């Protein structure tokens, strides 16, 4: 189990704008009733963040030892986070900036995890 100080700082930096986006989304949920793109980007970014935390705490959730899943799953999550970053900038929601910040930081964290092979 990896519990380094750098990971906690990175996870906290992602959590803060994501929590702000959820707070704004819940405050303006009546206005965002028909905005499926905004809600989808929020849910997918949150799911990717939770899977990042799960993959760091339980590395076996990324796949068995010595398999290609250890590379392909984080690469797929990186690409999904990058797509959510672009889509969050395309929405007209009030939490657009905080969600884009969270998705951008999550994209960078998946890239760092792939580069240094920290999750495998």
C-alpha angles and dihedrals in degrees: 000000000000114000104161125160091240091057092051091050091048093046090049092049090054094042097055099061091037091054090047090052091051091048092052091044092053092046093051099035093124091055091045096051095117098033100105094162092056093049092044093053090048094050095044093047090050092048091050090050092050091048089050090054091045092049091051095048096038108028091183089070088074092060142284123313117278096013134124090243088079088068103030099051095053089042090053091047089050091053092047091050090049090051090049089051091055093043093048089057089051095056125089094219123133091239094054097114098046092045091049089050092050093046092047093050090046090051090052092047092052088049092050090048090052094044097050093030089230096153096049 
